[in-house]
Amino acid sequence: MTADTPTRIVIVDDHPMVAEGIQSILESYDDVEVIATLSTGQQIIDNVATLQPDVILLDLNMPGIGGLSTTEIILERRPETRILILSMHDSPEYITSALSHGAVGYVLKDVPTEEIKHAIDAVVSGQRYLCTGAQGSLAPRDGHLREQLTNREQTILLQLAQGRSNREVALDLDISIRTVETHRKNIKRKLGISSTAGLTRYALEHGVLQGTGVSL
């Protein structure tokens, strides 16, 4: 994506009126292009490689695969995609779960229409975006959000802490080495750890390696 190329958007929501309303709003801007509107997580999972969206506006509650699992699978297949959650839920549990699974933004469905565009611009520029309602709901301690490891990240943490290489982890989980490297980077960022030895120590101290026979 360059400065002269519109941001490619896919809307995923099982409520047609919502999807059509958002599409109508976004089509009034010259610097974004809605390339598809889909109704299930499985549809975007199956088509993300073909569509190659820059940003996915994703509902959390959909039939079949939910928004959180969809987010995690999409980012494994195409890590450069920005996931922007569009939801009616403003509880801290929903918001922190979405962020920990890899979403870079969270916008409530009742926000003013122009705020959706602001959110897209923010995540495209590399920022994380929380709408005002989502920020107020979180009320973070000491000004920071505590991000939890996803199930996939916990699995990869275990294997890395056991001394396995990125290539070995990739082969075992049937994912690309690049995806393992992305997970590894995210794990270190979330835990505030800079070294593999630090990951191993964390895993030991938090019981991740319990029963595996691994020691320092």
N, C-alpha and C positions, 0 to 999 in steps of 0.2 A: 504493500500500500504506500503510495506517495502522496505528496501534498495536493497533486492535481487529480487524484483518483478518489471517487466517493467511497465512504466507509460502507462496506458490505454488511448488511444486517439481515439476520434471520429471526423471525418471531415464532416462538413455540408456546402455544396456549390452546387449551382444549375448549375455550369459549370463543366461538367465531366472532361475536360482536366485539369482544375485547381486542382480539388480533386485528380485526378490520379497523377499529378505531385508532389503534396505535399506528397502523400502516398509513392511514389517512393523515395523521399528524406528521409523520416522518416524511411523507412524500412532498410536503411543502418546503422541505429544505433541499438545496442543491448539492450539499456535500455529503449526503447519505443516500443509500440505495437499498430498499427492501428487496432482497433477491428471492425470498420465499417466506411463506407463512405455513407453519406445520402445527399439528394438533397433539402429537405425542412425543415422548422422549425417544422412543425407538425410531421414529422417523428421522429425527435429527442425527441420531447415532449412525443410522444407515447411510445418511446422505452428506455428512459433514465433510468427508474427503472430496466429494464432487463439488459441493457448493462453495467450500473454502470461505466461510464468513469471517469477517473481522470481529464482529460482535454478535452474540446470541442473546436475545431477550427471552428469558426462560421462566415459565411459571413453575412453582414448586409442586403444586398438587395436580397431578395429571393421572389418567388411567394408565395402568401398566407400570413402566419404569418411572419412578418419581424424579423430581428435579435434582435432588442431591446425587443420586446414583448416576443420572444422566450427565451432570456436571463432571463427575469424576471420570467417567468413561470418555467423554468428549476430550478432556484435557490429556488423557493418556494417548488418544489417537491424534490429536492436533493441539499441542501445548500452547501454541501462539494465539489460540482463540481466546477472546475475552468473554467471560460469562457474566451477564448482568441479570440478576434475579428481579423479576417483577411479580410482586405478591401482595395479597391482602393481609398477610400475617405480620404483625409488628412485635411479636414476642421475642425476647432476647435469645431464646433457644433456637428459633428459626433462623435468626440473623447470624448468630455465631456459627451455627452448623453450616449454613450456606458459605460463609467465608472460609471456614476450615476445610471445606471440600474443594475450594479453589475458585469460587466466584470472586470477582473483583469489584462488584457493586451490588447494592440492594436498594430497590425503589418500591415504595408502596403504590398500589394501583390507584389510590385516590389523590396522588400528587397533581399539581397543575401540569398541564400538558407540556409546557416548555421545559419542565424539569427532566423529563425523559431524555430530551435532546442534550441537556447539560450533562446528564449522567453518561451518555454515550461519548460525548466529547472528552470527559474526564478519563474514562477507562481507556479510550484510544490513545490518550497522551501518557498512559502509564500510571495514572493515579488510581487509588481506590475511592469509590463513591458510595456514600450512605446518605439517603435523603434525610431531611430534618426529623421526620417521625421515627426513622430507624435509629438515628443517633441518640435521640431522647430516650428511646426504649432501652438501649443498651446500658446507659449510665455506667461506663467502664470505670474500674478501679484504677487509680493513679494515672488516668488519662490514656491507658492502652488497652486494646482488646487482647484477650487471652485466646490464642488459636490452638485448637486441639488437632492432633494427628488423625487423619482419616484411617479407616481400616486398612486400605492399601498401603499407606505410609507406614503403619505399624508393622505390616508384613515385611516391607522392604527394610525397615530399621532393624528388625530381627536378623535378616539375612546379612546385612552389612556389618552388624555388630559381631556376627559369627566369622567375619573375615572374608566373606565372599566378594568377588569382584563385580563390577557393574555388568560385565558380560555374562557371568554366571547367573546373576539375578535375572537378567533379561531372558536368558534361555529358560530358566525355571518357570518364570511367570508368563512366558510367551508375549513379551512386550519388547520394544526397541531399547537399545542401549541409551539412546537420547532420552527416552521416557524415564528410564531409571535415573539418569543424571539429573533430570528435572525434579523428580521426587526427592532425590538426595539433597539437592539444593533447598527445596522447600522444607524438608525435615530439619536441616541445620538452621534455617531461618526461624522456623517456629520455635525450636528449642533453644536458640541462641548459642549454638555449638558450632565451632569452626573446624574441628578435626574428626577423623574417623575414630581415633582413640577416645575422643570425647563422647562420640555416639555410643561406643561400646561401654564406657563407664556409666553413661546415662541408662543404657539398657539394663545393666547389672543392678544399679541402684533402684530402678523402678520395677524390677521383677520381670522384665521382658525376656531375659535369658534364663529365667528360673527353670531348672530341669534339663537344660541343654548341655550342661557339662563345660560351658565356656567360662574361663576365668582370666583375669588380668595378671 
